[in-house]
Amino acid sequence: MKPTAGIDVLLECLKYVALRYDRQIDSTTSLANLPVPAEGITPALFPRVAARAGFQASIFSKDFTRIEQQQQPVILLLRDNQVAIRFIRKGCSDAEYHQPCDDGSFRQISEAEVRAGFIGHGFTLTCVTRDSVTHSSADMELTEHRKKWFWLTLWRFRAYYLQILPASLLVNLFALTMPFFVMIVYDKVVPNNAVETLWVLALGACLVFLFDLTIRIVRGSLLEQAGREMDQELAGLLFEQLMALSYSALPSSTGTLANQVKSYDMLREFFISATMLALVDLPFSILMIGVIFMIAGPIGWLLVLAMLTGVILNALLQWPLHRSVKQSSASNLERQCLTAECISHLESIKASNSEGYFQRRMELLLTSASNSGVQSHWYALFGNSATTTLINLTSIAVIVTGVYHVNAGLLSMGGLIATVMLTSRCLAPMAMISGLMTRLQQTLQSLHSLNEVMAMGREVDHRKGYLLNNYFTPQYQFNEVELAYPGTSAPAISSTTLTFPANECIVLLGKIGCGKSSLVKLMAGIVSPTKGTLLVDGIDISQYHPSALRSRIGYVTQEPALFLGTLRDNITLGDTSITDETLMQTLTNVGLLDFVNAHSNGLNAEVGEQGRLLSGGQRRAVSLARCLVQNYALILLDEPTANLDPNTESTLLKALLEKRRKDNTSMVITTHRPAVVEIADRAIIMEKGKIIADGDPSIVLGTSGKPGKKKLRAKTTKTTAATA
């Protein structure tokens, strides 16, 4: 078969199938926020992409003859990373096969070719309404599904836990070996001096325990495999939710959100540890009680009474324990947030000589957390100690009652010993679970915190039909737009009517807090208008998928955002289409080439967490290079030259002018710097969220000369300072 180079074969197949159902799929929106590698969609990712398009993709592993029974479209995986689509012709039962070509078209191939290349795996595609897609990570677009994210995922992995149940049944049946072995030895072997029988019984018991060892290892492996796969699924869902959060849904404290997410570790450890085995073994205590009834008769009621007492005791302790764990978790969350803030801003704390203030805050939080922790530990200690005492009293009661039964001839000596051994085995899971009460409540509290994160609003609703238009002209029209942030008394943008034509360089001026940054965030689609309409190329901005919008619009934030990694990583952000030639030219334009040449690792130089190994000017240059290296139609820059020296500022402005000259890129820049105004075609002055002046910079700022041609006079500087 002819290889298909340069195209995403699974995506092309999905598009081809969708056309048969009168559906259109846009590559940008379908793959938005998904971890798609450079070579295209992987089989593991395909069901998530298909669900966004309204298809249920079910993976299968079967021979070719069983595929012939399928009526819906089937995507077959072939050798050499090839695929084929199987359709049933309308009006007959004959199948036809289609395969993508290099140019994106499809050709029909024979069944013999498909059979020769089939590797035994594929997907069946079922067209469904997007509201009825069964649980997958794509379902997390639905708020009602996100609230049940954990339990829905656990249900998907139920097969693993169902496989553990037979193994647990065998383990608990094998646990009867020793009590029965002891009973038979005391009652039959010792009185009759049956040594040969003793060795036969001993050999049989040893074989049982060897088989028990095997079953335990298999059971543990199943639990580990289930935990590992479920952990990957849950952690992926959680991070996907973080990446999909809308700006308005973000809490005021990012540290709080980070620590809520961190609580996932507690949830993971609980469900992949031996705790799960204890929970699974608990129902089999009923089996042990049944055997005790069989051996010792009414003595079994002592075990029933003990179990009921233990359950009631632990149930009564759950409410106060839950309350104290909740208080302790809240205090620990505040403490962790303060710790993260202090580490992040340690330089400012030292500079302001305020270490004592933050130390005092931390110690108050430590006291609160300690008090709550003491309460929860006390409740757990009481429950554990009370359960242990109950088990000991039950054992004594069983022995005393058993002695009376032995004297009355109702129970043999071996039967009494076996009953005592079964009593310990029967009550062991209850003792273990009692000792895990605090951990159980902490896990439930962690799940509650994670549920809050999963219930936060997303900026994209994949059930919504976004426009399939990725090549719009970035011209904006504000019609009575108002923007108010949650928890604020006054709107950041008030009743603004404004137009931003394409192919212009516009500067936004005004005092701190006048709404410049908010206006840019509206244009970038980071936030949505509270009132009014914002049109892009004549269409409401909400009709564009955010990924489609940002594929044409670059946005450089006021604070440079750099990540732990290399210089190359921070500029390309995984975009493998950026060539080294383009990268080096961009670095030259922003003035970073000397830094790259001087560093022994060049483009692979580490920048440190948040870019701490770079200077402030270098961080801004990297942030700007990340934007300039892309072919955006519009670039939004929020204070790109703030706190820079004149030489660095001049270098970055030259890079912007070069981008304008080369690509005719539109730009909107917020600034307080006169030098930035010089490159603008238009200036807008804002005050208290409103536009108070708009026009040619030389007119708006009361200067003469053509903008961008002459330097602004001293009067311009004064005017700008007055408005800034």
C-alpha positions as CSV (number, residue, x, y, z in Angstrom):
1,M,0.0,0.0,0.0
2,K,1.1,3.5,-0.7
3,P,2.0,5.3,2.6
4,T,0.2,8.4,3.5
5,A,2.8,11.0,4.5
6,G,2.1,14.3,6.0
7,I,-1.6,13.7,6.9
8,D,-3.3,12.6,10.0
9,V,-4.9,9.4,8.7
10,L,-7.3,8.8,11.7
11,L,-8.5,12.4,11.6
12,E,-9.0,12.2,7.8
13,C,-11.0,9.0,8.2
14,L,-13.2,10.6,10.9
15,K,-13.9,13.5,8.6
16,Y,-14.7,11.1,5.8
17,V,-17.2,9.2,7.9
18,A,-18.7,12.4,9.2
19,L,-19.5,13.6,5.7
20,R,-21.6,10.5,5.2
21,Y,-23.7,11.6,8.2
22,D,-23.9,15.3,6.9
23,R,-21.5,16.4,9.6
24,Q,-18.5,18.7,9.2
25,I,-15.4,18.4,11.4
26,D,-12.8,21.2,11.9
27,S,-9.3,20.0,12.7
28,T,-8.5,22.9,15.0
29,T,-11.6,22.7,17.2
30,S,-11.7,18.9,17.2
31,L,-8.1,18.6,18.5
32,A,-8.2,21.6,20.8
33,N,-6.6,21.0,24.2
34,L,-5.9,17.4,23.4
35,P,-2.3,15.9,23.8
36,V,-1.9,15.2,20.1
37,P,1.7,14.3,19.1
38,A,3.3,15.7,15.9
39,E,2.5,12.5,13.9
40,G,-1.2,12.9,14.5
41,I,-4.0,11.3,16.5
42,T,-3.1,8.1,18.3
43,P,-5.5,5.2,18.7
44,A,-5.7,6.0,22.4
45,L,-6.9,9.6,21.6
46,F,-9.2,8.7,18.8
47,P,-12.3,7.9,20.9
48,R,-12.0,11.4,22.5
49,V,-11.8,13.1,19.2
50,A,-14.7,11.1,17.8
51,A,-16.9,11.9,20.8
52,R,-16.5,15.6,20.0
53,A,-17.7,15.0,16.5
54,G,-20.8,13.1,17.8
55,F,-19.6,9.5,17.3
56,Q,-19.1,6.7,19.8
57,A,-15.8,5.0,18.9
58,S,-15.4,1.6,20.4
59,I,-12.1,-0.1,20.1
60,F,-12.1,-3.8,19.3
61,S,-9.6,-6.7,18.9
62,K,-11.0,-9.4,16.8
63,D,-10.4,-11.5,13.6
64,F,-11.5,-10.3,10.3
65,T,-14.5,-12.7,10.0
66,R,-16.2,-11.2,13.0
67,I,-15.9,-7.7,11.5
68,E,-18.0,-8.8,8.6
69,Q,-21.0,-8.8,11.0
70,Q,-20.7,-5.1,11.8
71,Q,-23.3,-2.8,10.1
72,Q,-21.9,0.5,11.2
73,P,-18.7,2.1,9.8
74,V,-15.5,0.4,10.9
75,I,-12.0,1.9,10.9
76,L,-9.4,-0.8,10.6
77,L,-5.8,-0.4,11.6
78,L,-3.4,-1.8,9.1
79,R,0.4,-2.3,8.9
80,D,2.8,0.6,8.4
81,N,0.5,3.0,10.2
82,Q,-2.2,2.7,7.5
83,V,-5.9,2.6,8.0
84,A,-9.0,1.7,6.0
85,I,-12.7,2.4,6.4
86,R,-15.3,-0.3,5.9
87,F,-18.8,0.8,4.8
88,I,-21.9,-1.3,4.1
89,R,-23.4,-0.3,0.8
90,K,-26.9,1.1,0.9
91,G,-29.6,-1.4,0.0
92,C,-27.3,-4.4,0.2
93,S,-25.0,-6.3,2.6
94,D,-21.8,-5.9,0.5
95,A,-18.9,-4.0,2.1
96,E,-16.6,-1.5,0.5
97,Y,-13.2,-0.3,1.8
98,H,-11.7,3.2,1.4
99,Q,-8.2,4.4,2.3
100,P,-6.8,7.9,2.6
101,C,-4.2,9.1,0.1
102,D,-1.3,11.6,0.4
103,D,-3.4,14.5,-1.0
104,G,-6.2,13.9,1.6
105,S,-8.5,12.2,-1.0
106,F,-9.7,8.6,-0.6
107,R,-9.4,5.6,-2.9
108,Q,-11.3,2.4,-2.9
109,I,-9.3,-0.8,-2.2
110,S,-10.1,-4.5,-2.3
111,E,-11.0,-6.6,0.7
112,A,-7.9,-8.7,-0.1
113,E,-5.6,-5.7,0.5
114,V,-7.3,-5.0,3.8
115,R,-7.1,-8.6,4.9
116,A,-3.4,-8.6,4.1
117,G,-2.6,-5.6,6.1
118,F,-5.1,-5.9,9.0
119,I,-3.3,-6.0,12.4
120,G,-6.4,-7.2,14.4
121,H,-7.5,-3.9,15.9
122,G,-9.9,-1.1,14.9
123,F,-12.8,1.1,15.9
124,T,-16.6,0.8,15.3
125,L,-18.2,4.2,14.9
126,T,-21.8,4.8,16.0
127,C,-23.4,8.1,15.2
128,V,-25.1,9.5,18.4
129,T,-26.3,12.8,19.6
130,R,-23.6,14.6,21.5
131,D,-25.6,14.6,24.7
132,S,-25.8,10.8,24.7
133,V,-22.2,9.9,24.3
134,T,-21.2,7.4,27.0
135,H,-18.6,8.3,29.5
136,S,-15.2,9.2,28.2
137,S,-12.9,12.2,28.7
138,A,-14.9,14.0,26.0
139,D,-18.0,13.7,28.2
140,M,-16.3,15.9,30.7
141,E,-17.6,18.8,28.6
142,L,-20.9,18.1,30.3
143,T,-21.1,19.6,33.8
144,E,-23.4,16.8,35.1
145,H,-20.8,14.3,34.0
146,R,-17.9,16.2,35.5
147,K,-19.6,16.1,38.9
148,K,-19.5,12.3,38.7
149,W,-16.1,12.1,37.1
150,F,-14.6,9.8,39.7
151,W,-17.5,7.3,39.9
152,L,-18.0,7.2,36.2
153,T,-14.4,6.4,35.7
154,L,-14.5,3.8,38.5
155,W,-17.5,2.2,36.8
156,R,-15.5,1.9,33.5
157,F,-12.9,-0.1,35.3
158,R,-15.4,-2.3,37.1
159,A,-14.2,-5.3,35.2
160,Y,-10.8,-5.3,37.0
161,Y,-12.6,-5.2,40.4
162,L,-15.0,-7.9,39.4
163,Q,-12.0,-10.0,38.6
164,I,-10.7,-9.4,42.1
165,L,-13.8,-10.8,43.7
166,P,-13.3,-14.4,42.6
167,A,-9.7,-14.2,43.8
168,S,-10.8,-12.7,47.1
169,L,-13.3,-15.5,47.5
170,L,-10.6,-18.1,47.0
171,V,-8.3,-16.3,49.4
172,N,-11.0,-16.4,52.1
173,L,-11.8,-20.0,51.4
174,F,-8.2,-20.9,51.7
175,A,-8.2,-19.1,55.0
176,L,-10.4,-21.9,56.3
177,T,-7.6,-24.4,55.7
178,M,-5.7,-23.8,58.9
179,P,-8.7,-23.8,61.3
180,F,-9.9,-27.1,59.8
181,F,-6.4,-28.5,59.7
182,V,-6.0,-27.8,63.5
183,M,-9.5,-29.1,64.3
184,I,-8.9,-32.4,62.4
185,V,-5.4,-32.8,64.0
186,Y,-6.8,-32.3,67.6
187,D,-9.9,-34.3,67.1
188,K,-8.8,-37.2,64.8
189,V,-5.0,-37.4,64.4
190,V,-3.8,-37.0,68.0
191,P,-6.4,-39.3,69.7
192,N,-5.7,-42.0,67.1
193,N,-1.9,-41.4,66.6
194,A,-2.5,-41.2,62.9
195,V,0.9,-40.0,61.8
196,E,0.4,-40.9,58.1
197,T,-2.8,-39.0,58.1
198,L,-1.0,-36.0,59.7
199,W,1.5,-35.9,56.9
200,V,-1.1,-36.1,54.2
201,L,-3.1,-33.3,55.8
202,A,0.1,-31.2,56.3
203,L,1.1,-31.7,52.6
204,G,-2.4,-30.8,51.5
205,A,-2.4,-27.6,53.6
206,C,1.0,-26.6,52.2
207,L,-0.2,-27.0,48.7
208,V,-3.3,-24.9,49.5
209,F,-1.1,-22.2,50.9
210,L,1.2,-22.2,47.9
211,F,-1.8,-21.8,45.7
212,D,-3.0,-19.1,48.1
213,L,0.2,-17.3,47.6
214,T,-0.3,-17.4,43.8
215,I,-3.8,-16.1,44.1
216,R,-2.7,-13.2,46.4
217,I,-0.1,-12.2,43.9
218,V,-2.5,-12.3,41.0
219,R,-5.1,-10.3,43.0
220,G,-2.5,-7.7,43.9
221,S,-1.4,-7.4,40.3
222,L,-5.0,-6.9,39.2
223,L,-5.4,-4.2,41.7
224,E,-2.2,-2.5,40.8
225,Q,-3.0,-2.7,37.1
226,A,-6.5,-1.3,37.7
227,G,-5.1,1.5,39.9
228,R,-2.4,2.4,37.4
229,E,-4.8,2.6,34.4
230,M,-7.5,4.4,36.5
231,D,-4.9,6.8,37.8
232,Q,-3.8,7.7,34.3
233,E,-7.4,8.3,33.3
234,L,-8.4,10.3,36.4
235,A,-5.2,12.4,36.4
236,G,-5.7,13.1,32.7
237,L,-9.3,14.2,33.2
238,L,-8.3,16.4,36.1
239,F,-5.5,18.2,34.2
240,E,-7.7,18.5,31.1
241,Q,-10.3,20.2,33.3
242,L,-7.6,22.7,34.5
243,M,-6.6,23.5,31.0
244,A,-10.3,24.0,29.9
245,L,-11.3,26.3,32.8
246,S,-12.8,29.6,31.8
247,Y,-11.1,32.7,33.1
248,S,-14.3,33.7,35.1
249,A,-14.3,30.3,36.9
250,L,-10.8,30.7,38.3
251,P,-10.7,31.2,42.0
252,S,-9.0,34.3,43.5
253,S,-6.2,32.2,44.9
254,T,-4.3,30.0,42.4
255,G,-2.6,28.4,45.4
256,T,-5.9,27.2,46.6
257,L,-6.7,25.6,43.3
258,A,-3.2,24.0,43.1
259,N,-3.6,22.4,46.5
260,Q,-7.1,21.2,45.7
261,V,-5.6,19.4,42.7
262,K,-2.8,18.1,44.8
263,S,-5.3,16.4,47.1
264,Y,-5.7,13.9,44.2
265,D,-2.7,12.1,45.6
266,M,-4.7,11.1,48.7
267,L,-7.5,9.8,46.5
268,R,-5.1,7.8,44.3
269,E,-3.3,6.2,47.2
270,F,-6.5,5.1,48.9
271,F,-7.9,3.3,45.9
272,I,-4.7,1.5,44.8
273,S,-3.5,0.5,48.2
274,A,-4.3,-2.5,50.4
275,T,-7.2,-0.6,51.8
276,M,-9.2,-1.7,48.8
277,L,-8.4,-5.3,49.6
278,A,-9.7,-4.8,53.2
279,L,-12.9,-3.4,51.8
280,V,-13.2,-6.3,49.4
281,D,-12.6,-8.9,52.2
282,L,-15.1,-7.4,54.6
283,P,-18.2,-9.0,53.0
284,F,-16.5,-12.4,53.3
285,S,-16.6,-12.1,57.1
286,I,-20.2,-13.3,56.6
287,L,-18.7,-16.5,55.2
288,M,-16.5,-17.0,58.3
289,I,-19.5,-16.4,60.6
290,G,-21.4,-19.1,58.6
291,V,-18.6,-21.6,59.1
292,I,-18.6,-20.8,62.8
293,F,-22.3,-21.5,63.0
294,M,-21.6,-24.8,61.2
295,I,-18.8,-25.8,63.7
296,A,-19.9,-24.2,67.0
297,G,-23.6,-23.6,66.5
298,P,-25.0,-20.7,68.6
299,I,-21.5,-19.3,69.3
300,G,-21.8,-17.6,65.9
301,W,-24.3,-15.2,67.3
302,L,-21.5,-13.7,69.4
303,L,-19.8,-12.8,66.2
304,V,-23.0,-11.3,64.7
305,L,-23.4,-9.2,67.8
306,A,-19.8,-8.0,67.7
307,M,-20.0,-7.1,64.0
308,L,-23.2,-5.1,64.5
309,T,-21.7,-3.3,67.5
310,G,-18.5,-2.5,65.5
311,V,-20.5,-1.2,62.5
312,I,-22.7,1.0,64.7
313,L,-19.8,2.3,66.7
314,N,-17.8,3.3,63.6
315,A,-20.8,4.8,62.0
316,L,-21.5,7.0,65.0
317,L,-17.9,8.3,64.9
318,Q,-18.1,9.3,61.2
319,W,-19.9,12.6,61.6
320,P,-17.6,14.2,64.2
321,L,-14.6,12.7,62.4
322,H,-15.8,14.2,59.1
323,R,-16.3,17.6,60.7
324,S,-12.8,17.7,62.2
325,V,-11.1,16.4,59.0
326,K,-12.9,19.1,57.0
327,Q,-11.7,21.8,59.4
328,S,-8.2,20.4,59.3
329,S,-8.2,20.2,55.5
330,A,-9.3,23.9,55.3
331,S,-6.5,25.0,57.6
332,N,-3.9,22.9,55.8
333,L,-5.1,24.3,52.5
334,E,-4.5,27.9,53.8
335,R,-1.1,26.9,55.2
336,Q,0.0,25.4,51.9
337,C,-1.2,28.4,49.9
338,L,0.7,30.8,52.2
339,T,3.8,28.6,51.9
340,A,3.6,28.7,48.0
341,E,3.1,32.4,48.0
342,C,6.0,33.1,50.3
343,I,8.3,30.9,48.3
344,S,7.2,32.6,45.0
345,H,7.6,36.1,46.4
346,L,10.5,35.5,48.8
347,E,12.5,38.3,47.2
348,S,9.8,40.8,47.9
349,I,9.3,39.6,51.4
350,K,12.9,40.1,52.2
351,A,13.0,43.5,50.5
352,S,10.1,44.7,52.6
353,N,11.6,43.3,55.8
354,S,8.3,41.5,56.5
355,E,9.5,38.0,57.4
356,G,8.0,38.4,60.9
357,Y,4.6,39.2,59.6
358,F,4.4,36.1,57.4
359,Q,5.9,34.0,60.2
360,R,3.1,35.1,62.5
361,R,0.5,34.3,59.9
362,M,2.0,30.9,59.4
363,E,2.1,30.1,63.1
364,L,-1.6,31.0,63.5
365,L,-2.5,28.7,60.7
366,L,-0.3,25.9,62.2
367,T,-2.1,26.3,65.5
368,S,-5.5,26.1,63.8
369,A,-4.5,23.0,61.8
370,S,-3.0,21.4,64.8
371,N,-6.1,21.8,66.9
372,S,-8.3,20.3,64.1
373,G,-5.8,17.5,63.6
374,V,-5.8,16.6,67.3
375,Q,-9.6,16.3,67.2
376,S,-9.6,14.0,64.2
377,H,-6.7,11.9,65.6
378,W,-8.6,11.5,68.9
379,Y,-11.8,10.3,67.2
380,A,-9.7,7.9,65.1
381,L,-7.8,6.7,68.2
382,F,-11.0,6.1,70.1
383,G,-12.6,4.2,67.2
384,N,-9.6,2.0,66.7
385,S,-9.1,1.4,70.4
386,A,-12.8,0.6,71.0
387,T,-12.8,-1.8,68.0
388,T,-9.7,-3.6,69.3
389,T,-11.3,-3.9,72.8
390,L,-14.5,-5.2,71.2
391,I,-12.5,-7.9,69.3
392,N,-10.6,-9.0,72.4
393,L,-13.9,-9.2,74.4
394,T,-15.5,-11.1,71.7
395,S,-12.6,-13.6,71.6
396,I,-12.9,-14.1,75.4
397,A,-16.6,-14.6,75.1
398,V,-16.1,-17.1,72.3
399,I,-13.6,-19.1,74.4
400,V,-15.7,-19.0,77.6
401,T,-18.8,-20.0,75.8
402,G,-16.9,-22.6,73.9
403,V,-15.6,-24.2,77.1
404,Y,-19.1,-24.7,78.3
405,H,-20.0,-26.3,74.9
406,V,-17.0,-28.6,75.2
407,N,-18.0,-29.7,78.7
408,A,-21.6,-30.3,77.5
409,G,-20.3,-32.4,74.6
410,L,-21.6,-30.0,72.0
411,L,-18.2,-29.0,70.7
412,S,-14.9,-30.7,70.4
413,M,-11.6,-29.3,71.6
414,G,-10.4,-29.0,68.0
415,G,-13.7,-27.3,67.1
416,L,-13.1,-24.7,69.9
417,I,-9.6,-23.9,68.7
418,A,-10.8,-23.6,65.1
419,T,-13.7,-21.3,66.2
420,V,-11.2,-19.0,68.0
421,M,-9.0,-18.9,64.9
422,L,-12.0,-18.1,62.7
423,T,-13.1,-15.4,65.1
424,S,-9.8,-13.6,64.7
425,R,-10.0,-14.0,60.9
426,C,-13.6,-12.8,60.8
427,L,-13.0,-9.6,62.8
428,A,-9.6,-8.7,61.2
429,P,-11.1,-6.7,58.3
430,M,-13.2,-4.7,60.7
431,A,-10.2,-3.9,62.8
432,M,-8.3,-2.7,59.7
433,I,-11.1,-0.5,58.5
434,S,-11.5,1.0,61.9
435,G,-7.9,2.0,61.9
436,L,-8.4,3.6,58.5
437,M,-11.3,5.8,59.5
438,T,-9.3,9.1,59.4
439,R,-7.8,8.2,56.1
440,L,-11.2,7.4,54.7
441,Q,-12.5,10.8,55.7
442,Q,-9.5,12.5,54.3
443,T,-10.0,10.7,51.1
444,L,-13.7,11.7,50.9
445,Q,-12.7,15.3,51.7
446,S,-10.1,15.2,48.9
447,L,-12.8,13.8,46.5
448,H,-15.1,16.7,47.6
449,S,-12.4,19.2,46.8
450,L,-11.7,17.6,43.4
451,N,-15.4,17.5,42.6
452,E,-15.5,21.3,43.2
453,V,-12.7,21.7,40.7
454,M,-14.4,19.4,38.1
455,A,-17.6,21.4,38.5
456,M,-16.0,24.7,37.6
457,G,-17.1,26.2,34.3
458,R,-15.3,25.5,31.0
459,E,-14.7,28.1,28.3
460,V,-15.7,25.6,25.5
461,D,-18.9,23.7,25.1
462,H,-18.3,21.0,22.5
463,R,-22.1,20.5,22.1
464,K,-22.2,23.9,20.7
465,G,-21.9,24.4,16.9
466,Y,-19.0,26.7,16.5
467,L,-18.3,28.4,13.1
468,L,-15.9,26.4,11.0
469,N,-14.0,29.5,10.0
470,N,-10.3,29.7,10.9
471,Y,-9.4,32.4,8.4
472,F,-11.4,35.4,9.5
473,T,-10.1,39.0,9.3
474,P,-9.3,40.3,12.8
475,Q,-11.4,43.4,12.7
476,Y,-13.4,44.1,15.9
477,Q,-16.5,46.0,16.7
478,F,-17.5,46.8,20.3
479,N,-21.2,47.6,20.7
480,E,-22.1,48.9,24.2
481,V,-19.8,46.3,25.7
482,E,-19.5,46.1,29.4
483,L,-17.2,43.8,31.4
484,A,-17.5,43.2,35.2
485,Y,-15.4,40.7,37.0
486,P,-17.0,38.6,39.8
487,G,-16.7,40.1,43.2
488,T,-16.0,43.7,42.0
489,S,-18.3,46.6,42.6
490,A,-17.6,48.6,39.4
491,P,-17.3,47.3,35.8
492,A,-13.8,47.2,34.2
493,I,-15.3,48.2,30.9
494,S,-18.3,50.4,30.7
495,S,-20.7,50.7,27.7
496,T,-17.9,50.8,25.2
497,T,-18.6,51.3,21.5
498,L,-15.4,51.0,19.4
499,T,-14.0,49.6,16.2
500,F,-10.6,48.1,15.5
501,P,-10.0,47.7,11.7
502,A,-7.5,45.3,10.4
503,N,-3.9,46.1,9.4
504,E,-3.5,48.9,12.0
505,C,-1.2,49.4,15.0
506,I,-3.2,50.9,17.8
507,V,-2.0,51.9,21.3
508,L,-4.2,52.0,24.4
509,L,-3.2,54.6,26.9
510,G,-4.6,55.5,30.4
511,K,-4.0,55.3,34.1
512,I,-3.5,52.1,36.0
513,G,-6.8,50.3,36.3
514,C,-8.5,52.2,33.5
515,G,-9.4,49.0,31.6
516,K,-6.7,48.7,29.0
517,S,-5.8,45.1,29.9
518,S,-9.4,44.1,30.2
519,L,-10.1,45.4,26.7
520,V,-7.2,43.3,25.3
521,K,-8.5,40.2,27.2
522,L,-11.9,40.7,25.6
523,M,-10.2,40.8,22.2
524,A,-8.2,37.6,22.9
525,G,-11.3,35.8,24.0
526,I,-9.9,35.3,27.5
527,V,-13.0,36.9,29.1
528,S,-16.5,37.4,27.7
529,P,-18.6,40.6,27.7
530,T,-21.1,40.9,30.6
531,K,-23.3,43.1,28.4
532,G,-23.3,44.2,24.8
533,T,-21.9,42.5,21.7
534,L,-18.4,42.0,20.5
535,L,-18.1,41.2,16.8
536,V,-15.1,39.8,15.0
537,D,-15.3,40.1,11.3
538,G,-19.0,40.9,11.7
539,I,-19.8,37.8,13.8
540,D,-20.2,37.6,17.5
541,I,-17.0,36.4,19.1
542,S,-18.8,33.7,21.0
543,Q,-19.5,31.9,17.7
544,Y,-15.8,31.3,17.2
545,H,-14.1,28.4,18.9
546,P,-11.4,29.8,21.3
547,S,-8.8,27.6,19.6
548,A,-9.8,28.9,16.2
549,L,-9.7,32.5,17.5
550,R,-6.3,32.1,19.1
551,S,-4.9,30.4,16.0
552,R,-5.2,33.8,14.3
553,I,-4.6,36.1,17.3
554,G,-1.5,36.2,19.5
555,Y,-1.6,37.6,23.0
556,V,1.4,38.6,25.1
557,T,0.4,39.1,28.7
558,Q,1.6,41.8,31.0
559,E,3.7,39.5,33.1
560,P,6.0,37.2,31.0
561,A,4.9,33.6,31.5
562,L,7.9,31.2,31.2
563,F,8.0,27.5,32.2
564,L,10.6,25.2,33.5
565,G,12.5,23.9,30.5
566,T,14.8,25.1,27.7
567,L,14.7,28.3,25.7
568,R,13.5,26.4,22.7
569,D,10.7,24.8,24.7
570,N,9.5,28.2,25.9
571,I,9.3,29.7,22.5
572,T,7.9,26.8,20.4
573,L,5.7,25.3,23.2
574,G,5.8,22.0,21.4
575,D,5.1,23.4,17.9
576,T,7.3,21.1,15.7
577,S,6.4,23.1,12.6
578,I,8.7,26.0,13.7
579,T,12.1,25.6,11.9
580,D,15.4,26.5,13.4
581,E,15.8,29.1,10.7
582,T,12.6,30.9,11.8
583,L,13.5,30.5,15.4
584,M,17.0,32.0,15.0
585,Q,15.6,34.9,12.9
586,T,13.1,35.7,15.6
587,L,15.7,35.5,18.3
588,T,17.8,38.0,16.3
589,N,14.9,40.4,16.0
590,V,14.1,40.4,19.7
591,G,17.8,40.7,20.7
592,L,18.3,37.3,22.2
593,L,20.8,36.0,19.6
594,D,23.8,37.1,21.6
595,F,22.5,35.3,24.7
596,V,22.0,32.1,22.7
597,N,25.5,32.3,21.1
598,A,27.2,33.0,24.5
599,H,25.5,30.1,26.3
600,S,27.2,26.7,26.0
601,N,23.8,25.0,25.4
602,G,22.4,27.5,22.9
603,L,18.7,27.0,22.3
604,N,18.7,24.2,24.9
605,A,19.7,26.6,27.7
606,E,17.6,26.1,30.8
607,V,15.5,29.1,31.8
608,G,14.5,27.9,35.2
609,E,11.1,27.9,36.9
610,Q,9.2,31.0,35.8
611,G,12.3,32.0,33.8
612,R,14.3,32.8,36.9
613,L,17.6,32.1,35.2
614,L,16.9,35.0,32.8
615,S,16.9,38.7,33.4
616,G,13.6,40.7,33.3
617,G,14.3,42.0,29.9
618,Q,15.2,38.5,28.6
619,R,12.0,37.1,30.0
620,R,10.0,39.7,28.1
621,A,12.0,39.1,24.9
622,V,11.3,35.3,25.2
623,S,7.6,36.0,25.7
624,L,7.5,38.3,22.7
625,A,9.5,35.8,20.6
626,R,6.9,33.1,21.3
627,C,4.3,35.3,19.7
628,L,6.4,36.7,16.8
629,V,7.5,33.2,15.7
630,Q,3.9,32.4,14.8
631,N,2.1,33.8,11.8
632,Y,-0.7,35.6,13.6
633,A,-3.0,38.1,11.8
634,L,-3.3,40.2,15.0
635,I,-1.0,40.5,18.0
636,L,-2.2,41.9,21.3
637,L,0.5,43.1,23.6
638,D,-0.1,44.2,27.2
639,E,2.7,46.5,28.4
640,P,5.4,44.7,26.3
641,T,8.2,47.2,27.2
642,A,7.3,47.9,30.9
643,N,10.4,48.3,33.1
644,L,12.8,47.9,30.2
645,D,15.9,50.1,29.6
646,P,15.8,52.3,26.4
647,N,18.1,50.0,24.4
648,T,16.1,46.8,25.1
649,E,12.8,48.7,24.5
650,S,14.2,49.9,21.2
651,T,15.2,46.4,20.2
652,L,11.7,45.0,20.9
653,L,10.0,47.8,19.1
654,K,12.1,47.2,16.1
655,A,11.1,43.6,16.2
656,L,7.4,44.7,16.2
657,L,8.0,47.1,13.3
658,E,9.8,44.3,11.3
659,K,6.8,42.0,11.9
660,R,4.4,44.8,10.7
661,R,6.6,45.4,7.6
662,K,7.0,41.7,6.7
663,D,3.5,40.3,7.4
664,N,1.3,43.4,7.6
665,T,0.3,42.2,11.1
666,S,-2.4,44.1,13.0
667,M,-1.3,45.1,16.6
668,V,-3.0,46.5,19.7
669,I,-0.6,47.5,22.4
670,T,-1.3,48.8,25.9
671,T,1.4,51.0,27.2
672,H,2.6,54.0,29.3
673,R,5.8,54.5,27.2
674,P,6.1,57.4,24.7
675,A,8.4,55.3,22.5
676,V,5.7,52.8,21.9
677,V,3.3,55.5,20.8
678,E,5.7,56.5,18.0
679,I,5.1,53.2,16.1
680,A,1.3,53.5,16.3
681,D,-1.2,54.5,13.6
682,R,-3.9,55.3,16.2
683,A,-4.1,56.1,19.9
684,I,-7.0,55.4,22.3
685,I,-7.1,57.0,25.8
686,M,-9.2,55.2,28.5
687,E,-10.4,56.4,31.9
688,K,-12.5,54.4,34.3
689,G,-13.4,51.8,31.7
690,K,-14.5,54.3,29.1
691,I,-13.0,55.8,25.9
692,I,-12.3,59.5,26.4
693,A,-10.1,60.1,23.3
694,D,-9.5,58.2,20.0
695,G,-7.7,59.2,16.9
696,D,-4.3,60.0,15.3
697,P,-1.6,60.0,18.1
698,S,-0.4,63.4,17.1
699,I,-3.9,64.8,17.5
700,V,-5.0,62.8,20.5
701,L,-1.9,63.7,22.4
702,G,-1.7,67.3,21.2
703,T,1.6,66.8,19.2
704,S,2.7,67.7,15.8
705,G,4.5,65.6,13.2
706,K,3.6,62.3,11.6
707,P,3.4,59.4,14.0
708,G,6.2,57.0,13.6
709,K,8.3,59.5,11.6
710,K,9.4,62.0,14.3
711,K,10.1,61.7,18.0
712,L,7.4,63.0,20.2
713,R,8.3,66.3,21.8
714,A,8.6,67.0,25.5
715,K,5.0,68.1,25.5
716,T,3.9,64.6,24.4
717,T,5.8,63.1,27.3
718,K,4.0,65.4,29.8
719,T,0.6,64.7,28.2
720,T,1.2,61.0,28.3
721,A,2.4,61.1,31.9
722,A,-0.8,63.0,32.8
723,T,-3.0,60.4,31.2
724,A,-0.9,57.4,32.2
